[in-house]
Amino acid sequence: MKDCDVLIIGGGPSGAIAGANLAQKGFSVEIVEKLDFPRFVIGESLLPKCNEVLSKNGLLDRIQKQCYIVKAGAIFENEQKDRAVYNFRENLGEPHNTTFQVKREEFDHELLKGAEEFGANVTHGVEVTGYNQDENIVTAKNRDGESVEYKAKFVLDASGYGRVLSRLLDLETPSELKPRKAIFTRIDNDIRPKGELGGYITIFVHGDNEAWIWVIPFIDGTTSVGIVCEDEYYDKMNMTPEEFWDYIIENDANAKERFKNATKVNPVGKIDGYSSNVKTMFGDGFALAGNATEFLDPVFSSGVTLALASGDLAADLIAKELNGEEVDWQKEYQDYMMIGVDVFRAFVNAWYDGRLHKIFFSPIKKEQYTRSVSSILSGYVWNKNNVFVGDSEKKIDTLIKMINEETN
Ligand SMILES: Cc1cc2nc3c(=O)[nH]c(=O)nc-3n(C[C@H](O)[C@H](O)[C@H](O)COP(=O)(O)OP(=O)(O)OC[C@H]3O[C@@H](n4cnc5c(N)ncnc54)[C@H](O)[C@@H]3O)c2cc1C
């Protein structure tokens, strides 16, 4: 049996940042990761808030050295040619206002190597299969099928879609969001907007909001293109993922133009059932971070931001607890994280029911609101000076009412 201060399940962004944080504070950290890195994972567009968390943990320089494409904003466009461009620099004065578009197999590997250099012990090919909460003993299987045990003072579940502790401890609860799926690939010969806009993420609204398409440019000239829609919409097309991807791209006014010279460089993939939720984000001797908690939806690229922010906060609180200080996990962790998650939830709901399109595509742009939206799209979802933080649904409705009054 291996002893350690903190055992982290999973070496994605939430696990790596927590490992880097705790190792730098002098704790003995074991990160167990079931796969060999680099490994593919979807979710390639970061938000500026990520840079803040990376910087706090001494990892931003390392990521900057990778020379990823700079992402300084987001473009939303529908088939009626309404267009909204949000430049992250036009925000409420947040500390970071650009970020990167990254191939996650490279980015996640760099982060994990960073955590390792700070002193975390990383073992690949080890899959966690059991957890004894009373004794804080984690059981895992190594690549030879042998059982390995870890005794930790604290366990952090950063297993993402693996959702290890929530399955073992029966913490799962259904997501309130409708089941949706994403059909995606990478292409060459994308016709990008000129200059800095070429590094922005572009979101095309397809048809009458039946689907949306993400366009994420990479520095090597390839581009990630994914289509997201409700399961029902996909199922009724009765197509393979590749047929569906081709059909939507060929029948979307914006995508057809932008990808007219495109060739696929990857097979078309499909992921579904990704929205998830948990009853609690912590318990005696353990906490959950990143996608192992609640995952909402890909539309605002919030996943890695929430993974880094929660991994980092959990690590700070674990350190506090291991140093003998009292931690109010409900207030200091779960309630705090949920402030940000709830802002994104309101934006996601308003995106799918069309309310947000009224704001994005309105000809009336009040600077204060535009800056507030830009801050949210940058991942600054805990800034109490932002009108959309707290009671977000109501604030969105108030803004729409104001827009309606001014346009009528
Ligand atoms: C369609 C789609 C598009 C998305 N697009 C974006 C985007 O553009 N931008 C963005 O920020 N986010 C995006 N996301 C979300 C993003 O992918 C996740 O939020 C992010 O990967 C979460 O990081 P994590 O560290 O929590 O988990 P992960 O990155 O999933 O890492 C978890 C790790 O745990 C390991 N693991 C799992 N089970 C075990 C086990 N039993 N034992 C040991 N190890 C285990 C896994 O192998 C994995 O490496 C998207 C998600 C979807 C579904």
The ligand as a Gaussian input file, in Angstrom:
#p B3LYP/6-31G(d) Opt

LIG

0 1
 C      -18.734000      18.214000     -27.087000
 C      -17.911000      18.892000     -26.059000
 C      -17.163000      20.018000     -26.404000
 C      -16.424000      20.698000     -25.416000
 N      -15.747000      21.832000     -25.769000
 C      -15.081000      22.517000     -24.806000
 C      -14.351000      23.701000     -25.132000
 O      -14.298000      24.146000     -26.274000
 N      -13.699000      24.325000     -24.121000
 C      -13.714000      23.862000     -22.833000
 O      -13.144000      24.501000     -21.944000
 N      -14.356000      22.726000     -22.523000
 C      -15.023000      22.043000     -23.458000
 N      -15.641000      20.872000     -23.130000
 C      -15.527000      20.371000     -21.762000
 C      -14.143000      19.794000     -21.441000
 O      -13.865000      18.737000     -22.310000
 C      -14.127000      19.284000     -20.008000
 O      -14.809000      20.180000     -19.181000
 C      -12.699000      19.093000     -19.457000
 O      -12.000000      18.103000     -20.159000
 C      -12.779000      18.719000     -17.971000
 O      -11.490000      18.480000     -17.454000
 P      -11.293000      17.433000     -16.271000
 O       -9.879000      17.539000     -15.839000
 O      -12.335000      17.633000     -15.247000
 O      -11.593000      16.014000     -16.925000
 P      -10.868000      15.247000     -18.162000
 O      -10.199000      16.200000     -19.061000
 O      -11.916000      14.367000     -18.746000
 O       -9.771000      14.374000     -17.434000
 C      -10.112000      13.305000     -16.591000
 C       -9.024000      12.251000     -16.631000
 O       -9.372000      11.215000     -15.691000
 C       -8.989000       9.962000     -16.226000
 N       -9.781000       8.911000     -15.593000
 C      -11.104000       8.640000     -15.795000
 N      -11.487000       7.577000     -15.047000
 C      -10.376000       7.168000     -14.358000
 C      -10.136000       6.128000     -13.417000
 N      -11.102000       5.268000     -13.055000
 N       -8.887000       6.010000     -12.903000
 C       -7.893000       6.860000     -13.272000
 N       -8.069000       7.855000     -14.175000
 C       -9.295000       8.027000     -14.695000
 C       -9.279000      10.112000     -17.714000
 O       -8.538000       9.196000     -18.487000
 C       -8.899000      11.567000     -17.977000
 O       -7.588000      11.714000     -18.475000
 C      -16.395000      20.195000     -24.091000
 C      -17.115000      19.058000     -23.762000
 C      -17.876000      18.415000     -24.721000
 C      -18.661000      17.215000     -24.333000

